[in-house]
Amino acid sequence: MGIIDPVTALIVSFCFLGVMLYKRVNLGITLNSTALLLALLSINWQEIPTIIYKTSVDLRTISVVFATFGIMLMSQLYKETRVINDLSESLSRMIKNSKIVSSVLPAVIGFLPVAGGALMSAPLVDSEAEKLGLKPEKKAYVNLWFRHTIFPVYPISQVLIVTAALTGIAIPLIIMRQIPVVIVMIIVGYIIGFWKVSNPKNKENSDLSLDSQLKHFLIAFSPILTTIVVVVGLDLTGLNLFKQGFDVLMATFIGLAVLIVISKPSLQVFAKPFKNWGIYGITFAAYGALLLYNTTKVAGISGIFENLVTSGTIDIILLLTVVPAVLGFLTGSPLGGISIGVSILAGILTSFSPKTVALLYMSTYLGYLIAPTHLCFIFTADYFKCSLGKVYKYLIPSFLISFATALLIYFLG
C-alpha cells in the first residue's frame, strides 16, 4: 500500500494541485504531477506503471487527447490566419447595438478555448464599452462573464469532452440540460452589465451591405459550425461513438479541414502553431485529467465519500454542488475539478445520468468562473486596471442566480 491513508493522500495531493495552479505551472504538468503524487501516497507503487499503461492505451484516452490537440490546433490557426478577426469584425458591423456587440464578441472569441483567452476579446469590448460609458470594473465584468457563457453548451469545449468521456454521457444530452442555465447567465449578465446604460445614438456605418457582412461571418464561422453539426449528427446516429470520444475526434478534424480550405494558409503559417508549447500543454492536461481519474479510482477515494453518504454524514447534493464548486474555485481549473468530482461520485452513484452530470459540470464551472486564480479573471482585471474586489460585486450575484438555476433544473428532473 501507499505511505498514508487515502483521505490524507487526497488532501495533500489537492493542496499540491492548488499550489501548482497558484504558481501558474502549466496545467498539463500540474494534473499529471498531482496524479503521480496521489498514486505514490495512496497505492502500492508497483501498480503505478500499470495505471499509466492502461490510461495510455485506452481508446477513450487516445481519442480525447487527439481531439484536444485538434481543437487547440484549430484555435491557433484561427488566430494565425486572422479568420477570427473576420469573424468578430463582420459580427460587429452587422450589429448596430453596442450593448449586444459588447456581450456577443467575448462569446465569439470564446470559441477559441485558450487559457487566459479573455485577454483577446478585452480590446474589442473596451472599444464598444467606452461608447457606453461603462466603468472599468463593469467592462471587466462584461468581458469575463460573456466570454464564459458559451462553454457549457459548446460541444468541443475541452472540459465537456473530458466530462462526457469520464461519465459516458453523450455531449448533446449534457448540453440540453445546460441550455436553460446559459440563457439565465446571458440575461443576468445583460441586466447587471448594462443596467440603466443607454446606447450611443451614432453608430458608424459600413460600406459593405448586410448580405456581404453576413457572408463574411458565415464563412469565418463555418469551421466551428461544421464541427458542432458533425458532433451532434454523429451522436444522433445511435452508434454510441461518444463513449470512446470518437464523435468529437472526427468532428474536430473535419472542422479543421474546413478552416484550412477557407483560409488557405501558407506552409509557414500552418506550421507556426506546432511550435507553440501551449498546444502540447493543454493536450497533456487532457491526458492528466484521465490519469488523475484512474488514479483516484484505484486509490479508493470514492469509497470514502460513499461511506459518508451511506451514514448520512454528507448529502449527495453536496457532492454534486458545493464540493465541485469549491474545487473549481480553489484550483481555478474546471478540468481538475471535474476529474476529481467524477472520481468521487463514480463509486457512489450506480450510474451517471444527464441531470447529475449537468449539475456537477455547472457547479464546477461556476466555481471556477469566479475563482481569483482564474487566468481570464486575472488578465481581464489587469487589462481594465481594476481590482478583483470591484468586479466581484457584479460576479457574486451573477454566480448565485446561475447556481440557483442549475439546482432548479436538477430538481425539476
ChimeraX attribute file (.defattr): number of C-alpha atoms within 10 A of each C-alpha:
attribute: neighborCount
match mode: 1-to-1
recipient: residues
	/A:1	14
	/A:2	15
	/A:3	14
	/A:4	13
	/A:5	14
	/A:6	22
	/A:7	15
	/A:8	14
	/A:9	22
	/A:10	22
	/A:11	12
	/A:12	16
	/A:13	20
	/A:14	21
	/A:15	15
	/A:16	18
	/A:17	25
	/A:18	21
	/A:19	15
	/A:20	19
	/A:21	22
	/A:22	16
	/A:23	10
	/A:24	13
	/A:25	13
	/A:26	16
	/A:27	25
	/A:28	20
	/A:29	17
	/A:30	23
	/A:31	29
	/A:32	21
	/A:33	19
	/A:34	27
	/A:35	25
	/A:36	18
	/A:37	20
	/A:38	25
	/A:39	28
	/A:40	21
	/A:41	21
	/A:42	24
	/A:43	22
	/A:44	14
	/A:45	14
	/A:46	10
	/A:47	14
	/A:48	16
	/A:49	10
	/A:50	11
	/A:51	17
	/A:52	17
	/A:53	11
	/A:54	13
	/A:55	21
	/A:56	16
	/A:57	10
	/A:58	12
	/A:59	15
	/A:60	19
	/A:61	24
	/A:62	19
	/A:63	20
	/A:64	26
	/A:65	27
	/A:66	21
	/A:67	26
	/A:68	30
	/A:69	23
	/A:70	23
	/A:71	30
	/A:72	25
	/A:73	23
	/A:74	24
	/A:75	21
	/A:76	23
	/A:77	24
	/A:78	23
	/A:79	14
	/A:80	17
	/A:81	19
	/A:82	13
	/A:83	20
	/A:84	22
	/A:85	15
	/A:86	19
	/A:87	23
	/A:88	21
	/A:89	16
	/A:90	22
	/A:91	20
	/A:92	21
	/A:93	21
	/A:94	19
	/A:95	14
	/A:96	16
	/A:97	16
	/A:98	21
	/A:99	22
	/A:100	15
	/A:101	21
	/A:102	28
	/A:103	25
	/A:104	24
	/A:105	23
	/A:106	28
	/A:107	22
	/A:108	18
	/A:109	26
	/A:110	22
	/A:111	22
	/A:112	23
	/A:113	21
	/A:114	18
	/A:115	13
	/A:116	14
	/A:117	21
	/A:118	30
	/A:119	22
	/A:120	19
	/A:121	21
	/A:122	25
	/A:123	14
	/A:124	19
	/A:125	23
	/A:126	20
	/A:127	13
	/A:128	22
	/A:129	25
	/A:130	15
	/A:131	16
	/A:132	18
	/A:133	14
	/A:134	17
	/A:135	13
	/A:136	21
	/A:137	23
	/A:138	21
	/A:139	28
	/A:140	33
	/A:141	26
	/A:142	30
	/A:143	33
	/A:144	29
	/A:145	28
	/A:146	24
	/A:147	24
	/A:148	22
	/A:149	22
	/A:150	22
	/A:151	20
	/A:152	23
	/A:153	19
	/A:154	19
	/A:155	24
	/A:156	24
	/A:157	21
	/A:158	26
	/A:159	26
	/A:160	25
	/A:161	24
	/A:162	25
	/A:163	25
	/A:164	23
	/A:165	22
	/A:166	24
	/A:167	19
	/A:168	19
	/A:169	20
	/A:170	24
	/A:171	28
	/A:172	21
	/A:173	17
	/A:174	24
	/A:175	19
	/A:176	15
	/A:177	22
	/A:178	23
	/A:179	15
	/A:180	15
	/A:181	24
	/A:182	22
	/A:183	14
	/A:184	18
	/A:185	23
	/A:186	20
	/A:187	13
	/A:188	18
	/A:189	23
	/A:190	18
	/A:191	13
	/A:192	16
	/A:193	24
	/A:194	21
	/A:195	9
	/A:196	8
	/A:197	12
	/A:198	12
	/A:199	17
	/A:200	15
	/A:201	8
	/A:202	9
	/A:203	13
	/A:204	8
	/A:205	10
	/A:206	11
	/A:207	9
	/A:208	12
	/A:209	12
	/A:210	14
	/A:211	10
	/A:212	13
	/A:213	20
	/A:214	17
	/A:215	13
	/A:216	17
	/A:217	22
	/A:218	16
	/A:219	17
	/A:220	23
	/A:221	19
	/A:222	16
	/A:223	24
	/A:224	24
	/A:225	14
	/A:226	18
	/A:227	25
	/A:228	18
	/A:229	14
	/A:230	19
	/A:231	25
	/A:232	18
	/A:233	14
	/A:234	18
	/A:235	21
	/A:236	13
	/A:237	9
	/A:238	9
	/A:239	10
	/A:240	16
	/A:241	18
	/A:242	24
	/A:243	19
	/A:244	20
	/A:245	27
	/A:246	23
	/A:247	26
	/A:248	32
	/A:249	26
	/A:250	19
	/A:251	27
	/A:252	29
	/A:253	20
	/A:254	18
	/A:255	23
	/A:256	21
	/A:257	14
	/A:258	18
	/A:259	24
	/A:260	18
	/A:261	11
	/A:262	14
	/A:263	16
	/A:264	12
	/A:265	15
	/A:266	10
	/A:267	8
	/A:268	8
	/A:269	13
	/A:270	16
	/A:271	12
	/A:272	13
	/A:273	19
	/A:274	15
	/A:275	9
	/A:276	12
	/A:277	11
	/A:278	19
	/A:279	21
	/A:280	18
	/A:281	17
	/A:282	23
	/A:283	23
	/A:284	21
	/A:285	24
	/A:286	30
	/A:287	23
	/A:288	28
	/A:289	29
	/A:290	31
	/A:291	26
	/A:292	26
	/A:293	24
	/A:294	21
	/A:295	28
	/A:296	25
	/A:297	18
	/A:298	17
	/A:299	24
	/A:300	17
	/A:301	23
	/A:302	22
	/A:303	18
	/A:304	14
	/A:305	21
	/A:306	19
	/A:307	13
	/A:308	14
	/A:309	16
	/A:310	12
	/A:311	10
	/A:312	10
	/A:313	10
	/A:314	14
	/A:315	13
	/A:316	17
	/A:317	14
	/A:318	13
	/A:319	19
	/A:320	24
	/A:321	22
	/A:322	15
	/A:323	20
	/A:324	31
	/A:325	29
	/A:326	18
	/A:327	25
	/A:328	29
	/A:329	24
	/A:330	24
	/A:331	25
	/A:332	27
	/A:333	26
	/A:334	27
	/A:335	27
	/A:336	29
	/A:337	29
	/A:338	29
	/A:339	25
	/A:340	27
	/A:341	25
	/A:342	24
	/A:343	25
	/A:344	25
	/A:345	23
	/A:346	21
	/A:347	17
	/A:348	19
	/A:349	13
	/A:350	8
	/A:351	12
	/A:352	16
	/A:353	14
	/A:354	23
	/A:355	21
	/A:356	20
	/A:357	24
	/A:358	26
	/A:359	25
	/A:360	27
	/A:361	30
	/A:362	26
	/A:363	32
	/A:364	29
	/A:365	28
	/A:366	24
	/A:367	28
	/A:368	26
	/A:369	25
	/A:370	25
	/A:371	23
	/A:372	18
	/A:373	21
	/A:374	24
	/A:375	21
	/A:376	27
	/A:377	27
	/A:378	19
	/A:379	19
	/A:380	29
	/A:381	25
	/A:382	14
	/A:383	17
	/A:384	19
	/A:385	12
	/A:386	17
	/A:387	15
	/A:388	20
	/A:389	12
	/A:390	15
	/A:391	22
	/A:392	16
	/A:393	13
	/A:394	19
	/A:395	20
	/A:396	12
	/A:397	14
	/A:398	22
	/A:399	21
	/A:400	12
	/A:401	15
	/A:402	23
	/A:403	22
	/A:404	13
	/A:405	21
	/A:406	27
	/A:407	20
	/A:408	13
	/A:409	16
	/A:410	18
	/A:411	9
	/A:412	7
	/A:413	9
